[in-house]
């Protein structure tokens, strides 16, 4: 393998070495070399000449492109949306890079094959950034529901912790969770979300889950979902819930 001072591993092979599972097909190693070198690709390796050699990180003796560059070099060669989305989200959730780092890297690299990564990063930019409190509050008020609170912790009748919902309507014993796709994609985050929802269900709490982007793009549908959930909440006895307030009302 051409490494050391001569080349840096990028793309899917680098992503695998960083521990990412959504790292595309096996078999071909993608190497970056300085623009002035002239080495042809071979059957088992893609040799790419570049004037902007990336930051290198040595893992188990192998020089790798920094995570943002590595995953983008991989997904630029994919023509299907879901694998692109899966790898970028996993890289963000694993803490290897941020959406801002991926966006900056995308702007500095070749524009070839960047349409799908750009589309995914636009999604993530909407979801990763927390929805401003005013936007969520405006949606809730437009739905005409009883007042909701933030910064409360919910416990069941036995004192067991249930959750700290993004919004809590005590009159309805109803929780509203604004769950980012990026932060709930991976196995660990997904498991935590399932456990949280199971605790809500076991305690008899009605919960609505909403993607942040839908508050901006589909406010009327979100309002309808909140109203229907509120109607369901009024049809059952109020569960035995203890609320501990840790901040101001929303």
C-alpha positions as CSV (number, residue, x, y, z in Angstrom):
1,X,0.0,0.0,0.0
2,X,1.3,3.5,-0.9
3,X,1.3,5.3,2.5
4,X,3.7,7.2,4.7
5,X,4.9,10.4,3.0
6,X,3.5,9.2,-0.3
7,X,-0.2,8.8,0.3
8,X,-3.1,8.9,2.7
9,X,-5.9,6.4,2.9
10,X,-9.4,8.0,2.6
11,X,-12.9,7.0,1.6
12,X,-14.6,3.8,2.8
13,X,-11.4,2.1,4.0
14,X,-10.6,5.0,6.2
15,X,-14.2,5.1,7.5
16,X,-13.9,1.4,8.4
17,X,-10.7,2.1,10.3
18,X,-12.4,4.8,12.2
19,X,-14.9,2.2,13.3
20,X,-17.9,3.3,11.2
21,X,-20.2,0.5,10.2
22,X,-22.0,2.2,7.4
23,X,-18.8,2.4,5.4
24,X,-19.8,1.2,1.9
25,X,-18.4,-1.7,-0.1
26,X,-15.2,-3.5,0.7
27,X,-12.4,-4.3,-1.7
28,X,-11.0,-1.1,-3.1
29,X,-8.7,1.2,-1.2
30,X,-8.9,4.9,-2.0
31,X,-5.5,6.7,-1.7
32,X,-4.8,10.4,-1.9
33,X,-1.4,11.5,-3.2
34,X,0.1,15.0,-3.9
35,X,-0.8,16.6,-7.2
36,X,2.8,16.4,-8.5
37,X,3.1,12.7,-8.2
38,X,2.0,10.5,-11.1
39,X,0.9,7.1,-10.1
40,X,-1.9,5.2,-11.8
41,X,-4.8,3.5,-10.1
42,X,-4.6,-0.3,-10.0
43,X,-7.3,-3.0,-9.6
44,X,-7.3,-2.9,-5.8
45,X,-6.7,0.8,-5.3
46,X,-8.1,4.2,-6.5
47,X,-5.2,6.7,-6.7
48,X,-6.4,10.3,-6.6
49,X,-4.1,13.2,-7.1
50,X,-5.0,16.3,-5.1
51,X,-3.5,19.8,-4.6
52,X,-5.1,19.9,-1.1
53,X,-3.7,17.0,0.9
54,X,-5.8,16.6,4.0
55,X,-4.8,16.4,7.7
56,X,-3.6,12.9,8.4
57,X,-4.3,10.8,11.4
58,X,-2.2,7.7,11.9
59,X,-4.2,4.6,13.1
60,X,-2.4,1.3,13.7
61,X,0.4,2.6,11.6
62,X,-1.8,3.6,8.6
63,X,-2.1,7.3,7.7
64,X,-5.8,8.2,7.3
65,X,-7.5,11.4,6.0
66,X,-9.3,13.3,8.8
67,X,-12.9,11.9,9.3
68,X,-14.8,14.6,7.5
69,X,-12.6,14.3,4.4
70,X,-12.6,10.5,4.5
71,X,-16.4,10.0,4.6
72,X,-17.0,12.6,2.0
73,X,-14.4,11.0,-0.3
74,X,-16.4,7.8,0.1
75,X,-19.9,9.1,-0.4
76,X,-19.0,11.2,-3.4
77,X,-18.7,7.9,-5.2
78,X,-22.2,6.7,-4.2
79,X,-25.3,7.4,-6.3
80,X,-28.0,6.3,-3.8
81,X,-29.3,8.6,-1.1
82,X,-29.7,6.2,1.8
83,X,-26.1,4.9,2.0
84,X,-24.9,8.5,1.8
85,X,-27.3,9.6,4.6
86,X,-26.4,6.6,6.7
87,X,-22.6,7.2,6.7
88,X,-22.8,10.9,7.2
89,X,-25.2,10.6,10.1
90,X,-23.1,7.8,11.7
91,X,-20.0,9.9,11.4
92,X,-21.7,12.8,13.2
93,X,-23.3,10.7,15.9
94,X,-20.0,8.9,16.6
95,X,-18.4,12.3,17.3
96,X,-15.9,11.9,14.5
97,X,-16.9,15.2,12.9
98,X,-19.6,17.8,13.0
99,X,-22.1,18.9,10.4
100,X,-20.2,22.2,10.1
101,X,-16.9,20.4,9.5
102,X,-18.5,18.2,6.8
103,X,-20.0,21.3,5.2
104,X,-16.7,23.2,5.2
105,X,-14.9,20.2,3.8
106,X,-17.5,19.8,1.1
107,X,-17.0,23.4,0.0
108,X,-13.2,22.9,-0.3
109,X,-13.3,19.7,-2.3
110,X,-14.1,18.9,-5.9
111,X,-17.8,19.4,-6.7
112,X,-17.9,16.1,-8.5
113,X,-20.4,13.8,-6.9
114,X,-21.5,16.2,-4.2
115,X,-25.2,16.6,-4.9
116,X,-26.3,13.9,-2.6
117,X,-24.0,14.8,0.3
118,X,-25.1,18.4,0.0
119,X,-28.7,17.3,0.2
120,X,-28.1,15.2,3.3
121,X,-26.1,18.0,5.0
122,X,-29.0,20.4,4.5
123,X,-31.2,17.9,6.3
124,X,-28.7,17.5,9.1
125,X,-28.2,21.2,9.4
126,X,-32.0,21.5,10.0
127,X,-32.1,18.6,12.5
128,X,-28.9,18.8,14.4
129,X,-29.4,22.4,15.5
130,X,-31.9,22.6,18.2
131,X,-35.2,24.2,17.3
132,X,-35.5,27.7,18.8
133,X,-37.8,27.6,21.8
134,X,-40.0,30.3,20.3
135,X,-40.8,28.2,17.2
136,X,-41.9,25.2,19.3
137,X,-43.9,27.5,21.6
138,X,-45.7,29.1,18.7
139,X,-46.7,25.7,17.3
140,X,-48.1,24.7,20.7
141,X,-50.0,27.9,21.2
142,X,-51.5,27.7,17.6
143,X,-52.7,24.2,18.4
144,X,-54.8,25.8,21.2
145,X,-53.7,23.3,23.8
146,X,-53.4,23.8,27.6
147,X,-50.1,25.4,28.7
148,X,-46.9,23.4,28.4
149,X,-43.7,23.6,30.4
150,X,-40.0,22.9,29.8
151,X,-37.3,21.9,32.2
152,X,-39.4,19.4,34.2
153,X,-38.5,15.9,35.2
154,X,-41.2,13.2,35.3
155,X,-41.4,10.4,37.8
156,X,-43.8,7.5,38.1
157,X,-45.9,6.6,41.2
158,X,-43.0,4.7,42.7
159,X,-40.5,7.5,42.3
160,X,-38.8,6.0,39.2
161,X,-37.4,8.5,36.7
162,X,-39.3,8.5,33.4
163,X,-37.8,11.4,31.4
164,X,-37.3,15.1,30.9
165,X,-39.5,15.9,27.9
166,X,-38.8,18.9,25.6
167,X,-42.3,20.1,26.5
168,X,-44.7,18.8,29.2
169,X,-48.4,19.5,29.4
170,X,-49.3,18.7,33.0
171,X,-53.0,19.1,32.5
172,X,-53.0,16.3,29.9
173,X,-50.0,14.4,31.2
174,X,-48.7,14.6,27.7
175,X,-45.1,14.9,26.5
176,X,-43.8,16.4,23.3
177,X,-40.3,15.2,22.2
178,X,-38.5,17.0,19.4
179,X,-36.2,14.2,18.3
180,X,-33.4,15.0,15.8
181,X,-32.9,12.3,13.2
182,X,-29.1,12.7,13.5
183,X,-29.0,12.1,17.2
184,X,-31.4,9.1,17.1
185,X,-30.0,7.2,14.2
186,X,-27.3,5.0,15.7
187,X,-27.8,1.9,17.7
188,X,-27.0,3.4,21.2
189,X,-29.1,6.5,20.7
190,X,-32.0,4.5,19.1
191,X,-31.9,2.1,22.1
192,X,-32.1,5.1,24.6
193,X,-35.0,6.5,22.7
194,X,-36.9,3.2,22.7
195,X,-36.3,2.8,26.5
196,X,-37.5,6.4,27.1
197,X,-40.7,5.8,25.1
198,X,-41.3,2.5,26.9
199,X,-41.1,4.3,30.2
200,X,-43.7,6.8,28.9
201,X,-45.9,4.0,27.8
202,X,-45.6,2.1,31.0
203,X,-46.6,5.2,33.0
204,X,-49.6,5.9,30.8
205,X,-48.1,9.1,29.4
206,X,-49.1,10.2,25.9
207,X,-46.1,11.2,23.9
208,X,-45.7,12.9,20.5
209,X,-42.4,12.7,18.6
210,X,-41.5,15.4,16.0
211,X,-38.5,16.0,13.8
212,X,-37.2,19.5,14.1
213,X,-37.4,20.1,10.4
214,X,-41.1,19.3,10.4
215,X,-41.8,22.3,12.7
216,X,-40.5,24.5,10.0
217,X,-41.7,22.5,6.9
218,X,-45.0,21.0,8.1
219,X,-46.4,23.1,11.0
220,X,-50.0,22.4,10.2
221,X,-49.5,18.6,10.2
222,X,-47.6,18.9,13.5
223,X,-50.5,20.9,15.0
224,X,-52.9,18.2,13.9
225,X,-50.8,15.5,15.5
226,X,-50.6,17.4,18.8
227,X,-54.3,18.0,18.8
228,X,-55.1,14.3,18.2
229,X,-52.7,13.2,20.9
230,X,-54.3,15.7,23.3
231,X,-57.8,14.2,22.5
232,X,-56.4,10.7,23.2
233,X,-55.0,12.0,26.5
234,X,-58.3,13.3,27.7
235,X,-60.0,9.9,27.0
236,X,-57.9,8.1,29.7
237,X,-57.6,8.6,33.4
238,X,-54.7,10.8,34.4
239,X,-51.7,8.6,35.3
240,X,-50.0,9.0,38.7
241,X,-47.1,11.2,37.8
242,X,-44.9,13.4,39.9
243,X,-43.4,16.5,38.2
244,X,-40.3,18.1,39.5
245,X,-39.8,21.6,38.0
246,X,-36.2,22.6,37.4
247,X,-36.7,25.9,35.5
248,X,-39.1,28.4,34.0
249,X,-42.4,27.5,32.3
250,X,-42.5,27.6,28.5
